Amino acid sequence: MSFLPFTRPSIDEESIAGVADVLRSGWITTGPKCREFEAALSELFGGRTVRAFNSGTVTMETALRLLDIGPGDEVITTPMSWVATANVILAVGARPVFVDVDPATRNIALDKIEEAMSHRSRAIIPVDLAGLPVRREHLYDIAAEYNVRVVEDAAQAIGASSDGRLIGSFGDYISFSFHANKNLTTTEGGCLVLPEDADAELIARCERLRLQGVQRLADGSMEVMEPGGKANLTDVAARIGLGQLPHLAAFTARRRELARRYFDWFDANGGELLEMGLELPPRDFENSNWHMFQPLLPLDRMSIGRAEFVKRMAEKEIGVGVHYPAMHLFKLYRGLGYEEGDFPHAERVGRETVTLPLFPAMDDGDVERVCSALKDILLQNKK
Ligand SMILES: *Cc1c(COP(=O)(O)O)cnc(C)c1O
């Protein structure tokens, strides 16, 4: 039996041929394909202005810079995310203020945001963990009440929606990642959806921050306006993204179907496991894009730890991921004064979470193979 990874990109032959065409064209860095990709993303997001970047980290950092958030400012976010989410806050010189997660959704607990607000609060960065969106209506009510901006870390949420509205088609700043493991990939890459009222100056500044702060002037000369970075997306990468977009709806539908199969299997065969305390993710087939399928292991009832569980699954040719340890317990953030016990729900998720295989090219039978292996290992190591 071949190894089943927890995720694998689906790149079609047409995209591979398209990449070869770009490579032969003589123009391989940012150019026409990148602009075409931005236009296609804009169309997906209902006409909003979109700019492509080389990561979904720099997109968030750029949004914070466009909002002039920096030293002395605070940005509220969740400790249950990839470390990029808090690192960008530190990168602009502001302070990340963590708020615990809701144990049901594992996303930032909206009803706890209020307690974290101070006169220094400038923005909220919500994260749609595993592609399950934070409820946007409620989130934007809070942001409006406290007069703070929102930079959505929708890195995992392309194709997902909130109350029937596609993530990216509404809201303040929305950041997506096209990293290899995301639901839509350009190998590495990302895009930033600018606010609805973005004017020519904001768009120009966004482009400057993407490329060395350089402004091209009408007479053909250039000026350097501020210390920008180097974060442009290549045409090679953009061509891959263009080949992914037509499949996005099918990718999402297939992911939802596979998630359903996981639930169906646990409903039929998982009684003993649920009894033991295995916790399944929220059942949502409307909003989530099922970027990941993440049960929480019943570690108190197991005689082996999570690392050993992951190893035993690998021995059965099944890849299992860990996304993510609670962020505030890493040294960098402990240095800001955070410690064990601050966010008990995020800490528990961080200890117990495992990511099971789920990607569009997976076979239906793979779900059963994963679940049977998980069941065998848990029941053999019950305490
Ligand atoms: C992937 C990811 C990022 C970072 O995206 P990159 O494109 O790898 O820079 C940020 N936040 C979350 C929640 C992610 O999953």
Ligand as a Chemical Component Dictionary entry (heavy atoms), coordinates in Angstrom:
data_LIG
# 
_chem_comp.id                   LIG 
_chem_comp.type                 NON-POLYMER 
_chem_comp.pdbx_formal_charge   0 
_chem_comp.three_letter_code    LIG 
# 
loop_
_chem_comp_atom.comp_id 
_chem_comp_atom.atom_id 
_chem_comp_atom.alt_atom_id 
_chem_comp_atom.type_symbol 
_chem_comp_atom.charge 
_chem_comp_atom.model_Cartn_x 
_chem_comp_atom.model_Cartn_y 
_chem_comp_atom.model_Cartn_z 
_chem_comp_atom.pdbx_ordinal 
LIG C1 C1 C 0 -0.539 29.063 5.564 1  
LIG C2 C2 C 0 -0.953 30.035 6.576 2  
LIG C3 C3 C 0 -0.360 31.298 6.679 3  
LIG C4 C4 C 0 0.866  31.692 5.922 4  
LIG O1 O1 O 0 0.771  31.596 4.568 5  
LIG P1 P1 P 0 2.119  31.509 3.697 6  
LIG O2 O2 O 0 1.624  31.613 2.299 7  
LIG O3 O3 O 0 2.756  30.199 4.009 8  
LIG O4 O4 O 0 2.967  32.665 4.084 9  
LIG C5 C5 C 0 -0.864 32.188 7.594 10 
LIG N1 N1 N 0 -1.909 31.872 8.380 11 
LIG C6 C6 C 0 -2.496 30.678 8.314 12 
LIG C7 C7 C 0 -3.665 30.402 9.202 13 
LIG C8 C8 C 0 -2.033 29.716 7.428 14 
LIG O5 O5 O 0 -2.624 28.515 7.393 15 
# 
loop_
_chem_comp_bond.comp_id 
_chem_comp_bond.atom_id_1 
_chem_comp_bond.atom_id_2 
_chem_comp_bond.value_order 
_chem_comp_bond.pdbx_ordinal 
LIG C1 C2 SING 1  
LIG C2 C3 SING 2  
LIG C2 C8 DOUB 3  
LIG C3 C4 SING 4  
LIG C3 C5 DOUB 5  
LIG C4 O1 SING 6  
LIG O1 P1 SING 7  
LIG P1 O2 DOUB 8  
LIG P1 O3 SING 9  
LIG P1 O4 SING 10 
LIG C5 N1 SING 11 
LIG N1 C6 DOUB 12 
LIG C6 C7 SING 13 
LIG C6 C8 SING 14 
LIG C8 O5 SING 15 
# 
